[in-house]
Amino acid sequence: MQFDVDKMAAVDRYELLLGTVVPRPMALITTISNDGAINAAPYSLFNVMGHDPAVAVFSVLAQPDQRLKDTATNILATKEFVINLVSESIAESMNITCIDAPPGTNELELANLNTTASVKVKPPRVTASPVAFDCRFLTLLSFGTNQAIIAGQIVHAYVDDRFVRDRARGLVDTPELKLIGGMHGAKWYTKLSDRFEMERPTWAEWVRQGKAR
């Protein structure tokens, strides 16, 4: 079946895209307002997009009343944020931070999530998160009134000592992080324990096996 995306209602586009582009890494993003109020919100439209420099991007959708979300408001004001990756152990707490609380509410308190001071930015990291990235704002791209793509440079990384295998090389025990991913719709998630391995082919081996034409 073919879908003319341009002609679809926005809500239907949303269902189609989130139902097919899976799994998506989960970012619980912490920010701080100019007056010191801490905010936390989860985002699955998120990923890293480079390593030299290290860049992370995520998409902020508008509130139902078209108001800019606190995450974006705070980042534009302070130019800093923290990306906390979500493990199985804090999945339920992450879900609580989705609550439609009024502006200025500290979702971390609602979810009983403690914070620890970050190294290079003012917003704190989530203590229970196994991985956290201190980020400084790079740019914002907007292609419509209802969404914005925010890019930040990762200037510092925290990884729980239990999962670090080679500090000098930045190698971690990824399976043991037990991170979760976003799936279809707004309430489905996946564990990353079911995985498989494939060796990348080389041209020399391809030729040796007589597969080159």
Buried (B, 14 or more C-beta within 10 A) or exposed (E): EEEEEEEBEEEEBBBBBBEEEBBBBBBBBBBBBEEEBBBBBBBBBBEEEEEEEBBBBBEBBBEEEEEEBBBBBBBBBBBBBBBBBBBBEBBEBBBBBEEEBEEEBBBBEBBEBEBEEBEEBBBBBBBBBBBBBBBBBBEBEEEEEEBBBBBBBBBBBBBBEEBEEEEEEEEBEEEEBBBBBBBBEEEEBBEBEEEEEEEEEEEEEEEEEEEEE
